[in-house]
Amino acid sequence: MVQQITVLSGGMGGARFLQGLMHGIAAGTLPGVASDAQVTVVANTADDIWVHGLKVCPDLDTVMYTLGDGIDLERGWGRREETWSVKTELAEYGVEPTWFGLGDRDVATHLVRTQMLDAGYPLSAVTEALCRRWLAPVFGQGVTLLPMTDDRVETHIAIADPETPSGRRVVHFQEYWIKLRASVPAEAVLFVGLDDATPGPGVIDAITDADLILLPPSNPVVSVGTIVGVPRVREALVATKAPVVGLSPIVGGTHVRGMAEQLLTAIGVEVSAAGVGLHYGSRSDGGILDGWLVDERDADQVARVTESGLACRAVPLMMSDHDATAAMAAAAIELVR
């Protein structure tokens, strides 16, 4: 019986998958999963950015707001029923960055986080405190949200810039995604501080003690990739007794949402469901996965994946509603039962 599930999550894709997973647990539709199963979410923090003196953790907050039923469903990030008075006033003062919008309700979260960090609390303790508002009332002790590390890690993207002597410049990931809308090619992906980071409290135990580990359809480069890139995390995934199953973020040859296609290209990984699965690799061959799900539109790639030693099936992978997403989680479990 599966009692402990660990999910390595990015922002929007990971958060929506988690909604379906929790729905499936509550409905009893996940094979072999206990009705009181505990879910630990290890979230990417390499998207984090300091804005107007505030520490912003986009992926942590997206997971927290989504599971706590406070997310703006149309945007997929930020608070529902948000207002933008602070953003407008800052723009009137000419304060940059004007391209990164902090909503008035969202600012409260970042103020609390920054004050606690300034007082000496690590990010993991701050996240635990914030989750007492968002997760505890909904799930009790059933869901734990952990930052991948308490250390400062940032993702930067190198892009072409003919006006600079080197012909390129480096921008923060958030600038690439929000300001530039990933509309220019990424020449390189740079992870500042990742090699020196330490796994956050509870992260290694969440992997080692799990009965099942799931990699949702989050960005394989800057979400799941950064979590796995924290020293000791990959080794823990290779060594754990729990089966590790991933779900492809590439459907029909492209990403469903985000910029996985641009970033996979930047690191030289084939943009396909099979390409990402082979990038993660089979644990039997030094990788991190036991199973890999691809969408039905990519069924012709299953044989190529299984030849690498990975169990693989083609199933519907569109998270159209909670039932459809829970069915994806069920298929991932069935793949490695």
Residue frames as qw, qx, qy, qz and C-alpha x, y, z in Angstrom:
[[0.000, 0.887, 0.462, 0.000, 0.00, 0.00, 0.00],
 [0.406, 0.415, -0.017, 0.814, 1.37, 3.40, -0.98],
 [0.381, -0.765, -0.433, 0.286, 1.41, 5.67, 2.07],
 [0.273, -0.724, 0.119, 0.622, 4.10, 8.21, 1.16],
 [0.620, 0.614, 0.345, 0.345, 4.17, 9.97, -2.22],
 [0.315, -0.609, 0.119, 0.718, 6.83, 12.50, -3.16],
 [0.531, 0.748, 0.354, 0.182, 6.36, 14.85, -6.11],
 [0.443, -0.286, 0.166, 0.833, 9.14, 16.95, -7.65],
 [0.255, 0.793, 0.553, 0.016, 7.27, 20.01, -8.84],
 [0.249, 0.172, 0.149, 0.942, 7.66, 23.17, -10.82],
 [0.205, 0.140, 0.251, -0.936, 4.94, 25.82, -10.92],
 [0.615, 0.166, -0.034, -0.770, 1.80, 25.72, -13.05],
 [0.690, 0.163, -0.644, -0.288, 2.14, 22.23, -14.52],
 [0.326, 0.067, -0.852, 0.403, 3.22, 20.68, -11.25],
 [0.267, 0.039, 0.482, -0.833, 0.51, 22.49, -9.29],
 [0.701, 0.126, -0.186, -0.677, -2.26, 21.34, -11.63],
 [0.624, 0.124, -0.771, -0.037, -0.97, 17.78, -11.48],
 [0.109, 0.050, -0.773, 0.623, -0.97, 17.94, -7.68],
 [0.530, 0.035, 0.179, -0.828, -4.61, 19.03, -7.70],
 [0.789, 0.128, -0.433, -0.417, -5.50, 15.92, -9.68],
 [0.461, 0.171, -0.820, 0.295, -3.34, 13.71, -7.49],
 [0.140, -0.026, 0.638, -0.757, -5.04, 14.94, -4.32],
 [0.673, 0.099, -0.059, -0.731, -8.43, 14.55, -6.01],
 [0.720, 0.162, -0.649, -0.184, -7.58, 10.95, -6.88],
 [0.234, 0.111, -0.821, 0.509, -6.45, 10.17, -3.33],
 [0.363, 0.036, 0.429, -0.827, -9.65, 11.63, -1.87],
 [0.744, 0.186, -0.171, -0.618, -11.82, 9.80, -4.41],
 [0.709, -0.240, 0.659, -0.075, -10.00, 6.49, -3.93],
 [0.805, 0.570, 0.045, -0.159, -9.27, 6.13, -7.65],
 [0.238, 0.743, -0.625, 0.016, -5.51, 5.66, -7.42],
 [0.931, -0.033, -0.355, -0.073, -4.62, 1.94, -7.42],
 [0.791, -0.075, -0.414, 0.444, -2.83, 0.77, -4.31],
 [0.159, 0.390, -0.252, 0.871, -2.79, 4.23, -2.72],
 [0.241, -0.421, -0.752, 0.447, -4.08, 4.59, 0.83],
 [0.050, -0.831, -0.458, -0.312, -6.94, 7.01, 1.43],
 [0.398, -0.906, -0.007, 0.144, -4.77, 8.76, 4.02],
 [0.789, 0.209, 0.059, 0.575, -1.62, 8.82, 1.89],
 [0.281, -0.817, 0.014, 0.503, 0.81, 11.62, 2.69],
 [0.639, 0.648, 0.174, 0.375, 2.10, 13.78, -0.15],
 [0.432, -0.666, 0.106, 0.599, 5.39, 15.68, 0.06],
 [0.548, 0.803, 0.156, 0.174, 6.07, 18.25, -2.62],
 [0.560, -0.407, 0.186, 0.697, 9.67, 19.23, -3.32],
 [0.383, 0.880, 0.278, -0.039, 9.36, 22.48, -5.25],
 [0.629, 0.359, 0.087, 0.684, 11.77, 24.26, -7.53],
 [0.251, -0.878, -0.175, 0.368, 13.25, 27.47, -6.12],
 [0.522, -0.134, 0.349, 0.767, 15.65, 28.32, -8.95],
 [0.147, 0.671, 0.483, 0.543, 12.98, 30.61, -10.45],
 [0.363, -0.774, -0.371, 0.364, 13.15, 32.80, -7.33],
 [0.367, 0.520, 0.102, 0.764, 13.84, 36.50, -7.75],
 [0.242, -0.503, -0.397, 0.729, 14.19, 39.61, -5.61],
 [0.118, 0.589, 0.464, 0.651, 11.77, 42.34, -6.74],
 [0.218, -0.748, -0.040, -0.626, 11.46, 45.75, -5.07],
 [0.107, -0.498, 0.664, -0.548, 13.33, 44.38, -2.07],
 [0.796, -0.128, 0.341, -0.484, 10.99, 41.40, -1.71],
 [0.158, -0.258, 0.940, 0.161, 11.83, 37.72, -2.03],
 [0.750, 0.253, -0.031, -0.610, 9.49, 36.17, -4.60],
 [0.285, -0.202, 0.934, 0.078, 9.26, 32.38, -4.96],
 [0.541, 0.187, -0.307, -0.761, 7.01, 31.81, -7.99],
 [0.562, 0.021, -0.797, -0.220, 6.88, 28.01, -7.98],
 [0.158, -0.143, -0.810, 0.547, 6.46, 27.64, -4.22],
 [0.292, 0.240, 0.295, -0.878, 3.67, 30.21, -4.28],
 [0.550, 0.134, -0.488, -0.665, 1.93, 28.72, -7.30],
 [0.460, -0.092, -0.883, 0.035, 1.79, 25.30, -5.63],
 [0.085, -0.209, -0.673, 0.705, 0.70, 26.83, -2.32],
 [0.370, 0.228, 0.065, -0.898, -2.00, 29.05, -3.81],
 [0.533, 0.077, -0.654, -0.531, -3.27, 26.32, -6.13],
 [0.435, -0.174, -0.873, 0.133, -3.67, 23.65, -3.47],
 [0.078, -0.309, -0.578, 0.752, -5.02, 26.24, -1.03],
 [0.180, 0.690, 0.676, 0.183, -7.69, 27.34, -3.56],
 [0.110, -0.823, -0.127, 0.542, -6.36, 30.88, -3.81],
 [0.411, -0.132, 0.536, 0.725, -4.84, 30.82, -7.30],
 [0.433, 0.546, -0.066, -0.715, -6.04, 32.94, -10.20],
 [0.749, 0.162, 0.642, 0.031, -7.35, 30.17, -12.43],
 [0.602, 0.788, 0.117, -0.044, -7.25, 32.18, -15.66],
 [0.170, 0.861, -0.478, 0.028, -3.62, 33.28, -15.33],
 [0.924, 0.029, -0.355, 0.139, -2.46, 30.12, -13.58],
 [0.551, 0.018, -0.405, 0.729, -0.35, 32.18, -11.15],
 [0.044, -0.238, 0.186, -0.952, -0.88, 34.85, -8.51],
 [0.154, 0.243, 0.753, -0.592, -3.92, 35.47, -6.34],
 [0.034, 0.576, 0.751, 0.320, -7.54, 35.30, -7.31],
 [0.116, -0.916, -0.372, -0.094, -9.46, 38.62, -7.32],
 [0.600, -0.219, -0.036, 0.768, -6.16, 40.46, -7.40],
 [0.149, 0.978, 0.142, -0.028, -5.77, 44.24, -7.63],
 [0.757, 0.240, 0.044, 0.606, -2.71, 46.13, -8.87],
 [0.112, -0.988, -0.084, -0.072, -2.51, 49.46, -7.03],
 [0.584, -0.650, 0.319, 0.366, 1.05, 48.94, -5.79],
 [0.649, 0.152, 0.509, 0.545, 2.26, 47.99, -9.29],
 [0.260, 0.829, 0.350, 0.350, 0.61, 51.08, -10.76],
 [0.290, -0.954, 0.047, 0.062, 2.10, 53.41, -8.16],
 [0.667, -0.408, 0.410, 0.471, 5.59, 51.97, -8.61],
 [0.553, 0.423, 0.483, 0.530, 5.29, 52.49, -12.36],
 [0.038, 0.961, 0.210, 0.175, 4.27, 56.12, -11.75],
 [0.453, -0.816, 0.270, 0.238, 7.54, 56.56, -9.85],
 [0.566, 0.699, -0.428, -0.084, 9.39, 54.98, -12.76],
 [0.480, -0.517, 0.699, -0.120, 10.69, 52.16, -10.58],
 [0.668, 0.328, -0.614, -0.263, 11.97, 49.13, -12.47],
 [0.066, 0.034, 0.812, 0.578, 11.26, 46.37, -13.19],
 [0.510, 0.183, 0.112, -0.833, 7.89, 47.39, -14.56],
 [0.588, 0.166, -0.663, -0.433, 7.55, 44.08, -16.41],
 [0.363, -0.105, -0.894, 0.242, 7.27, 42.00, -13.21],
 [0.416, -0.493, -0.140, -0.751, 3.86, 42.60, -11.69],
 [0.193, -0.095, -0.847, 0.486, 3.26, 42.05, -7.99],
 [0.363, -0.594, -0.518, -0.498, -0.43, 42.10, -7.15],
 [0.285, -0.614, 0.286, -0.679, -1.59, 43.77, -3.94],
 [0.891, -0.347, 0.094, -0.277, -2.69, 40.53, -2.28],
 [0.910, 0.212, -0.213, 0.286, 0.41, 38.70, -3.49],
 [0.215, 0.681, -0.376, 0.591, 2.64, 41.41, -2.00],
 [0.643, -0.597, 0.243, -0.413, 1.47, 40.39, 1.47],
 [0.993, -0.062, 0.008, 0.103, 2.96, 36.91, 1.01],
 [0.682, 0.457, -0.188, 0.540, 6.28, 38.34, -0.15],
 [0.155, -0.747, 0.277, -0.584, 6.37, 40.86, 2.72],
 [0.834, -0.466, 0.200, -0.217, 5.88, 38.09, 5.29],
 [0.948, 0.149, -0.034, 0.279, 8.49, 35.90, 3.59],
 [0.454, 0.625, -0.224, 0.593, 11.06, 38.71, 3.38],
 [0.384, -0.729, 0.270, -0.499, 10.54, 39.81, 6.96],
 [0.927, -0.328, 0.168, -0.065, 11.03, 36.25, 8.21],
 [0.842, 0.328, -0.084, 0.421, 14.14, 35.78, 6.07],
 [0.160, 0.736, -0.250, 0.608, 15.54, 39.06, 7.37],
 [0.618, -0.630, 0.264, -0.389, 14.87, 37.80, 10.90],
 [0.113, -0.531, 0.839, -0.035, 17.06, 34.77, 10.23],
 [0.786, 0.106, 0.541, -0.281, 14.53, 32.08, 9.40],
 [0.215, -0.181, 0.797, 0.534, 15.51, 29.75, 6.52],
 [0.432, 0.092, -0.421, -0.792, 13.24, 29.51, 3.49],
 [0.413, -0.164, -0.890, -0.105, 12.02, 26.06, 4.58],
 [0.140, -0.374, -0.691, 0.602, 10.77, 27.44, 7.91],
 [0.228, 0.281, -0.019, -0.932, 9.18, 30.41, 6.16],
 [0.427, 0.007, -0.691, -0.583, 7.41, 28.09, 3.72],
 [0.309, -0.280, -0.887, 0.199, 6.12, 25.95, 6.57],
 [0.016, 0.380, 0.452, -0.807, 4.71, 29.06, 8.26],
 [0.334, 0.219, -0.285, -0.871, 3.01, 30.28, 5.08],
 [0.404, -0.067, -0.842, -0.351, 1.51, 26.85, 4.47],
 [0.026, -0.275, -0.801, 0.532, -0.26, 26.96, 7.84],
 [0.363, 0.404, 0.150, -0.826, -2.63, 29.40, 6.19],
 [0.509, 0.386, -0.439, -0.632, -2.94, 27.75, 2.79],
 [0.514, 0.163, -0.822, -0.184, -2.48, 23.98, 3.09],
 [0.026, 0.014, -0.869, 0.494, -3.24, 23.00, 6.68],
 [0.497, 0.193, 0.361, -0.765, -6.93, 24.08, 6.59],
 [0.717, 0.334, -0.325, -0.519, -7.49, 22.02, 3.43],
 [0.778, 0.232, -0.583, -0.022, -5.33, 18.94, 3.93],
 [0.771, -0.629, 0.095, -0.040, -4.33, 18.95, 7.59],
 [0.424, -0.633, 0.597, 0.251, -1.02, 17.10, 7.75],
 [0.847, 0.305, 0.434, 0.027, -1.66, 15.38, 4.42],
 [0.630, 0.677, 0.060, 0.376, 0.48, 17.68, 2.27],
 [0.520, -0.677, 0.101, 0.510, 3.94, 19.07, 3.01],
 [0.537, 0.820, 0.022, 0.195, 5.57, 21.67, 0.76],
 [0.684, -0.514, 0.180, 0.485, 9.37, 21.79, 0.82],
 [0.328, 0.879, -0.284, -0.197, 11.71, 24.14, -1.05],
 [0.916, 0.281, -0.223, 0.179, 14.41, 22.17, -2.85],
 [0.625, 0.052, -0.325, 0.708, 17.04, 24.17, -0.95],
 [0.274, -0.866, -0.284, 0.307, 17.33, 26.99, 1.56],
 [0.455, -0.348, 0.275, 0.772, 20.24, 28.39, -0.42],
 [0.357, 0.734, 0.002, -0.578, 19.97, 31.09, -3.05],
 [0.475, 0.042, 0.741, 0.472, 19.84, 29.54, -6.51],
 [0.393, 0.674, 0.094, -0.619, 18.88, 31.46, -9.65],
 [0.672, 0.306, 0.583, 0.338, 18.38, 30.47, -13.26],
 [0.087, 0.719, -0.180, -0.666, 19.78, 32.83, -15.89],
 [0.753, 0.475, 0.438, 0.122, 19.41, 32.62, -19.66],
 [0.281, -0.427, 0.397, 0.762, 22.03, 33.71, -22.20],
 [0.552, 0.705, 0.441, -0.055, 20.57, 35.37, -25.29],
 [0.563, 0.295, 0.267, 0.724, 22.05, 37.03, -28.36],
 [0.058, -0.933, -0.204, 0.291, 22.68, 40.78, -28.12],
 [0.692, 0.456, 0.130, 0.544, 24.66, 42.30, -31.01],
 [0.017, -0.919, 0.043, -0.393, 25.02, 45.57, -29.09],
 [0.662, -0.693, 0.283, 0.037, 27.34, 43.99, -26.51],
 [0.080, 0.712, -0.673, -0.186, 31.06, 43.24, -27.12],
 [0.348, -0.178, 0.920, -0.022, 30.50, 39.52, -26.60],
 [0.360, -0.001, -0.656, -0.663, 27.41, 39.41, -28.80],
 [0.537, -0.417, -0.721, -0.137, 25.29, 38.05, -25.99],
 [0.208, -0.446, 0.412, -0.767, 23.88, 39.03, -22.62],
 [0.316, -0.183, -0.912, 0.188, 22.54, 37.13, -19.66],
 [0.424, -0.388, -0.023, -0.818, 19.10, 37.79, -18.18],
 [0.361, -0.092, 0.781, -0.502, 17.29, 36.34, -15.18],
 [0.072, 0.235, 0.946, 0.210, 14.92, 33.52, -16.08],
 [0.144, 0.673, 0.607, -0.399, 11.93, 35.65, -15.07],
 [0.143, 0.650, -0.189, -0.722, 12.96, 38.37, -17.51],
 [0.017, 0.166, -0.847, -0.504, 13.32, 35.79, -20.27],
 [0.025, 0.381, 0.924, 0.019, 9.90, 34.32, -19.51],
 [0.049, 0.748, 0.541, -0.381, 7.84, 37.38, -18.58],
 [0.054, 0.747, -0.124, -0.651, 9.43, 40.35, -20.35],
 [0.102, 0.422, -0.699, -0.568, 10.77, 38.59, -23.43],
 [0.829, 0.157, 0.198, -0.499, 8.06, 35.88, -23.40],
 [0.666, -0.193, 0.683, 0.229, 10.73, 33.35, -24.43],
 [0.636, 0.726, 0.180, -0.189, 10.43, 34.82, -27.90],
 [0.319, 0.788, -0.525, -0.047, 14.18, 34.83, -28.60],
 [0.875, 0.102, -0.463, 0.094, 16.38, 31.71, -28.72],
 [0.628, -0.729, 0.271, -0.029, 18.07, 30.68, -25.48],
 [0.547, 0.639, -0.534, 0.090, 21.75, 30.20, -26.21],
 [0.443, 0.131, -0.791, 0.400, 22.57, 28.73, -22.80],
 [0.630, -0.665, -0.249, -0.315, 20.92, 28.02, -19.44],
 [0.345, 0.402, -0.583, 0.616, 22.99, 29.01, -16.40],
 [0.675, -0.607, -0.409, -0.099, 22.27, 27.90, -12.83],
 [0.136, 0.637, -0.417, 0.634, 23.85, 30.29, -10.35],
 [0.376, -0.450, 0.569, -0.577, 24.59, 28.71, -6.98],
 [0.914, -0.038, -0.151, -0.374, 23.15, 25.30, -7.82],
 [0.747, 0.268, -0.565, 0.225, 26.40, 23.33, -7.54],
 [0.196, 0.270, -0.624, 0.707, 27.00, 24.70, -4.03],
 [0.592, -0.361, -0.016, -0.720, 23.44, 24.31, -2.77],
 [0.050, -0.097, 0.936, -0.334, 22.40, 21.95, 0.01],
 [0.326, -0.408, -0.766, -0.374, 19.11, 20.04, -0.11],
 [0.381, -0.495, 0.117, -0.772, 16.46, 21.68, 2.04],
 [0.288, -0.184, 0.813, -0.472, 15.47, 20.05, 5.34],
 [0.676, 0.214, 0.571, -0.415, 13.41, 16.94, 4.67],
 [0.584, 0.578, -0.325, -0.469, 14.15, 16.76, 0.93],
 [0.276, 0.380, -0.880, -0.068, 16.44, 13.71, 0.98],
 [0.284, 0.049, 0.863, -0.415, 14.22, 11.92, 3.50],
 [0.628, 0.421, 0.197, -0.624, 11.20, 12.61, 1.28],
 [0.598, 0.495, -0.544, -0.318, 12.95, 10.76, -1.54],
 [0.160, 0.314, -0.919, 0.177, 14.50, 7.99, 0.54],
 [0.257, 0.096, 0.814, -0.511, 11.39, 7.21, 2.59],
 [0.565, 0.259, -0.111, -0.775, 8.82, 7.47, -0.22],
 [0.655, 0.146, 0.738, -0.071, 6.71, 4.59, -1.50],
 [0.548, 0.604, 0.484, 0.317, 6.30, 6.36, -4.84],
 [0.207, -0.541, 0.111, 0.808, 8.00, 9.33, -6.53],
 [0.488, 0.692, 0.516, 0.130, 6.33, 11.24, -9.33],
 [0.244, -0.275, 0.239, 0.899, 7.78, 13.75, -11.78],
 [0.414, 0.698, 0.498, -0.306, 4.79, 15.68, -13.14],
 [0.583, 0.553, 0.343, 0.487, 4.77, 17.40, -16.55],
 [0.212, -0.918, 0.024, 0.334, 6.88, 20.31, -15.32],
 [0.441, 0.835, -0.328, -0.026, 9.69, 21.93, -17.29],
 [0.968, -0.083, -0.081, 0.223, 12.49, 19.31, -17.51],
 [0.565, 0.439, -0.196, 0.670, 15.24, 21.94, -17.62],
 [0.045, 0.433, -0.285, 0.854, 14.36, 24.74, -15.20],
 [0.689, -0.436, 0.082, -0.574, 11.90, 22.98, -12.85],
 [0.981, -0.189, 0.038, -0.011, 12.52, 19.26, -12.42],
 [0.750, 0.447, -0.232, 0.429, 16.04, 19.71, -13.80],
 [0.034, 0.677, -0.394, 0.621, 17.07, 22.16, -11.11],
 [0.774, -0.474, 0.222, -0.357, 15.63, 20.03, -8.31],
 [0.986, 0.050, -0.005, 0.157, 17.56, 17.01, -9.57],
 [0.548, 0.616, -0.242, 0.512, 20.61, 19.27, -9.93],
 [0.424, -0.777, 0.303, -0.353, 20.81, 20.04, -6.22],
 [0.285, 0.435, -0.836, 0.177, 23.76, 18.00, -4.90],
 [0.178, -0.075, 0.911, -0.365, 22.72, 14.62, -3.41],
 [0.654, 0.267, 0.261, -0.658, 19.21, 14.70, -4.90],
 [0.684, 0.412, -0.499, -0.338, 20.08, 12.71, -8.04],
 [0.230, 0.290, -0.903, 0.216, 21.97, 10.19, -5.92],
 [0.391, 0.046, 0.679, -0.619, 18.95, 9.84, -3.63],
 [0.734, 0.350, -0.028, -0.582, 16.66, 9.23, -6.62],
 [0.560, 0.404, -0.712, -0.131, 19.01, 6.57, -7.97],
 [0.153, 0.205, -0.891, 0.376, 19.24, 4.85, -4.58],
 [0.537, -0.077, 0.372, -0.753, 15.64, 5.02, -3.32],
 [0.232, 0.091, 0.969, 0.002, 13.60, 1.83, -3.13],
 [0.441, 0.583, 0.428, -0.532, 10.53, 3.70, -4.38],
 [0.533, 0.421, 0.568, 0.465, 9.59, 3.52, -8.05],
 [0.052, -0.544, 0.041, 0.837, 10.15, 6.81, -9.87],
 [0.415, 0.527, 0.689, 0.273, 7.71, 7.69, -12.66],
 [0.055, -0.375, 0.086, 0.921, 7.64, 10.75, -14.91],
 [0.456, 0.680, 0.569, -0.080, 5.00, 12.24, -17.19],
 [0.496, 0.193, 0.345, 0.774, 6.01, 13.92, -20.42],
 [0.057, 0.686, 0.220, -0.691, 5.61, 17.70, -20.71],
 [0.120, 0.351, -0.565, -0.737, 6.04, 17.35, -24.47],
 [0.578, 0.382, 0.678, -0.245, 2.86, 16.39, -26.34],
 [0.640, 0.683, 0.345, 0.072, 2.81, 16.01, -30.08],
 [0.679, 0.343, 0.067, 0.646, 6.29, 17.44, -30.47],
 [0.099, 0.563, -0.121, 0.812, 5.94, 20.61, -28.41],
 [0.095, -0.112, -0.699, 0.700, 5.27, 21.86, -24.89],
 [0.091, -0.681, -0.719, -0.105, 1.69, 22.31, -23.80],
 [0.146, -0.970, -0.116, -0.154, 2.51, 25.53, -21.97],
 [0.589, -0.701, 0.218, 0.338, 5.70, 27.38, -21.09],
 [0.355, 0.831, -0.396, -0.166, 9.05, 27.32, -22.83],
 [0.806, -0.287, 0.509, 0.097, 10.35, 23.75, -22.54],
 [0.803, 0.519, 0.208, 0.208, 10.96, 23.62, -26.28],
 [0.250, 0.905, -0.236, 0.250, 13.31, 26.63, -26.22],
 [0.396, -0.730, 0.530, -0.168, 15.26, 25.42, -23.20],
 [0.901, -0.031, 0.426, 0.075, 15.56, 21.80, -24.29],
 [0.690, 0.678, 0.031, 0.252, 17.00, 23.08, -27.55],
 [0.014, -0.907, 0.350, -0.232, 19.48, 25.23, -25.61],
 [0.526, -0.548, 0.644, -0.094, 20.87, 22.22, -23.73],
 [0.251, 0.409, -0.804, -0.351, 20.90, 19.95, -26.78],
 [0.351, 0.113, 0.895, -0.250, 18.00, 17.65, -25.86],
 [0.072, -0.225, -0.764, -0.601, 15.60, 16.45, -28.53],
 [0.392, 0.043, 0.261, -0.881, 12.20, 18.14, -28.22],
 [0.637, -0.079, -0.626, -0.442, 10.00, 15.07, -28.08],
 [0.802, -0.465, 0.087, -0.364, 8.31, 12.90, -25.49],
 [0.963, 0.007, -0.128, 0.239, 10.95, 10.23, -26.01],
 [0.459, 0.576, -0.271, 0.620, 13.75, 12.78, -25.98],
 [0.337, -0.657, 0.306, -0.601, 12.82, 14.04, -22.52],
 [0.934, -0.306, 0.062, -0.173, 12.34, 10.51, -21.15],
 [0.881, 0.211, -0.155, 0.394, 15.75, 9.48, -22.44],
 [0.154, 0.695, -0.285, 0.642, 17.22, 12.70, -21.04],
 [0.629, -0.577, 0.294, -0.430, 16.04, 11.70, -17.57],
 [0.365, 0.418, -0.832, 0.013, 17.17, 8.16, -18.25],
 [0.858, -0.269, -0.388, -0.201, 16.47, 4.74, -16.80],
 [0.519, -0.716, 0.421, -0.202, 17.69, 3.92, -13.29],
 [0.954, -0.031, 0.268, 0.131, 18.92, 0.63, -14.71],
 [0.708, 0.421, 0.105, 0.558, 21.35, 2.68, -16.79],
 [0.439, -0.108, -0.205, 0.868, 22.34, 5.47, -14.40],
 [0.132, -0.465, -0.278, -0.830, 19.28, 7.68, -14.90],
 [0.174, -0.091, 0.558, -0.806, 16.52, 8.58, -12.46],
 [0.678, 0.057, -0.016, -0.733, 13.33, 6.93, -13.82],
 [0.376, -0.007, 0.926, -0.040, 11.66, 3.55, -13.71],
 [0.346, 0.558, 0.746, 0.112, 8.68, 4.56, -15.82],
 [0.026, -0.264, 0.196, 0.944, 7.69, 7.22, -18.35],
 [0.397, 0.610, 0.667, -0.159, 4.26, 8.16, -19.62],
 [0.086, -0.105, 0.406, 0.904, 3.78, 9.79, -23.02],
 [0.520, 0.351, 0.214, -0.748, 0.61, 11.15, -24.57],
 [0.744, 0.327, 0.580, -0.054, -1.44, 9.06, -26.97],
 [0.506, 0.849, -0.062, -0.138, -0.30, 11.35, -29.79],
 [0.093, 0.746, -0.660, -0.004, 3.25, 10.14, -29.15],
 [0.915, -0.139, 0.329, -0.187, 2.45, 6.43, -29.03],
 [0.840, 0.501, -0.164, 0.130, 4.90, 5.79, -31.86],
 [0.181, 0.729, -0.529, 0.395, 7.73, 6.72, -29.46],
 [0.799, -0.475, 0.234, -0.285, 6.95, 4.12, -26.79],
 [0.976, 0.110, -0.046, 0.183, 9.14, 1.40, -28.30],
 [0.467, 0.631, -0.299, 0.543, 12.13, 3.72, -28.44],
 [0.348, -0.670, 0.374, -0.539, 11.74, 4.49, -24.73],
 [0.925, -0.282, 0.173, -0.189, 11.25, 0.89, -23.64],
 [0.856, 0.369, -0.217, 0.289, 14.39, -0.12, -25.54],
 [0.165, 0.671, -0.432, 0.579, 16.34, 2.11, -23.12],
 [0.370, -0.063, -0.825, 0.423, 15.12, 0.07, -20.13],
 [0.242, 0.032, 0.346, -0.906, 12.23, 2.35, -19.13],
 [0.185, 0.487, 0.851, -0.066, 8.70, 1.08, -18.71],
 [0.097, 0.206, -0.166, -0.959, 6.56, 3.26, -20.97],
 [0.246, 0.537, 0.806, 0.020, 2.91, 3.65, -21.99],
 [0.017, -0.185, -0.280, -0.942, 0.91, 6.10, -24.05],
 [0.098, -0.615, -0.747, 0.234, -2.12, 7.55, -22.26],
 [0.061, 0.857, 0.274, 0.433, -4.05, 10.84, -22.40],
 [0.561, -0.215, -0.308, 0.738, -1.87, 13.50, -20.77],
 [0.021, -0.502, -0.149, -0.852, -4.00, 16.63, -21.04],
 [0.175, -0.264, -0.706, 0.633, -4.94, 17.98, -17.60],
 [0.163, -0.431, -0.462, -0.758, -8.39, 19.16, -18.69],
 [0.586, -0.603, -0.024, -0.541, -9.98, 18.63, -15.27],
 [0.401, -0.555, 0.654, -0.320, -9.27, 16.96, -11.93],
 [0.913, 0.044, 0.363, -0.184, -10.63, 13.59, -13.04],
 [0.777, 0.600, -0.159, 0.107, -8.45, 13.56, -16.16],
 [0.132, 0.740, -0.570, 0.333, -5.40, 14.49, -14.12],
 [0.657, -0.371, 0.574, -0.317, -6.16, 11.88, -11.48],
 [0.948, 0.277, 0.139, -0.073, -6.36, 9.33, -14.30],
 [0.508, 0.716, -0.417, 0.233, -2.85, 10.37, -15.36],
 [0.265, -0.597, 0.654, -0.381, -1.61, 9.78, -11.80],
 [0.869, -0.066, 0.409, -0.269, -3.36, 6.39, -11.76],
 [0.855, 0.504, -0.118, 0.035, -1.70, 5.42, -15.04],
 [0.210, 0.728, -0.574, 0.310, 1.70, 6.38, -13.63],
 [0.548, -0.409, 0.631, -0.367, 1.11, 4.15, -10.62],
 [0.932, 0.180, 0.246, -0.198, -0.15, 1.23, -12.70],
 [0.612, 0.695, -0.376, 0.037, 2.94, 1.46, -14.89],
 [0.257, 0.524, -0.725, 0.366, 5.23, 0.43, -12.04],
 [0.749, -0.357, 0.294, -0.475, 2.98, -1.66, -9.78]]
